[in-house]
Amino acid sequence: MSVSVIPEIRPFSDLRIRQAEVLEKLSEGPVVLAQRGRAAAVLVELEVWNRLIERLEELEDALAVIEARQNPEPAVSLEEYIARRDEVVPVAA
């Protein structure tokens, strides 16, 4: 997944004053919210957020596999790994 669109930068006040317009811009890509001229937050569509989180989880799992192959003795059991992972990233309901 690549985000090649330069994000639109809007002041936080636009979110309060022009909420519908700012949210509509999300279909074009991320919107950076600025506070006192500095980037403070990024808004993305929920679908984009979910894809990013899913991809992050896949990459974390892939990294765990690579690390496990480099270390023949597992440091934690599968059950313990899953429990720890679910503490960091709660399972979606």
C-alpha positions in Angstrom: 0.0 0.0 0.0 1.4 3.4 -0.9 0.2 6.8 -0.2 1.6 9.0 -2.9 -0.8 11.9 -2.5 0.6 14.9 -0.8 -1.7 15.3 2.2 -3.9 18.4 2.4 -3.0 20.5 5.4 -5.8 22.3 7.2 -6.0 24.2 10.5 -7.8 22.5 13.4 -10.4 25.3 13.2 -11.4 24.0 9.8 -12.5 20.7 11.4 -14.8 22.6 13.7 -16.1 25.2 11.2 -16.1 23.1 8.0 -16.4 19.5 9.2 -18.3 18.2 6.2 -15.8 19.7 3.8 -12.8 18.3 5.7 -14.3 14.9 5.9 -15.1 15.0 2.2 -11.5 15.7 1.4 -10.6 12.3 3.0 -11.8 10.5 -0.1 -8.8 12.2 -1.9 -6.3 11.2 0.7 -5.1 12.0 4.2 -5.7 15.4 5.8 -3.1 16.8 8.1 -4.5 19.0 10.9 -2.3 21.8 12.0 -2.2 23.6 15.3 -0.3 26.9 15.5 1.2 26.2 12.1 2.6 22.8 13.0 1.2 19.4 12.0 -0.6 17.9 14.9 -2.8 15.0 13.6 -3.6 13.1 10.5 -7.2 12.1 9.4 -7.7 9.1 7.1 -10.8 7.3 6.0 -11.8 4.4 8.2 -11.2 1.9 5.4 -7.6 3.2 4.9 -7.0 3.1 8.7 -8.2 -0.5 8.8 -6.0 -1.5 5.9 -3.0 0.1 7.5 -3.6 -1.7 10.8 -4.1 -5.0 9.0 -0.9 -4.5 7.0 1.0 -3.5 10.1 -0.2 -6.7 11.9 0.9 -8.8 8.9 4.4 -7.2 8.9 4.7 -7.7 12.6 3.8 -11.4 12.2 6.3 -11.7 9.3 9.0 -10.1 11.4 8.2 -12.5 14.3 8.6 -15.5 11.9 11.9 -14.2 10.6 13.2 -13.6 14.2 12.0 -17.1 15.2 13.9 -18.7 12.3 17.0 -16.9 13.3 16.6 -18.1 16.9 15.8 -21.9 16.8 14.5 -21.9 20.4 11.2 -20.0 20.7 11.4 -17.2 23.4 7.7 -17.5 24.1 4.9 -20.0 23.4 2.5 -19.3 20.6 -0.3 -18.7 23.1 1.8 -16.2 25.0 2.7 -14.4 21.8 -0.9 -14.1 20.8 -1.9 -12.9 24.2 0.8 -10.2 24.2 -0.1 -9.2 20.6 -3.8 -8.9 21.6 -2.8 -6.6 24.5 -1.0 -4.3 22.1 -3.5 -4.5 19.3 -7.0 -5.4 20.6 -8.9 -7.9 18.5 -11.7 -6.1 16.5 -15.2 -7.0 17.6 
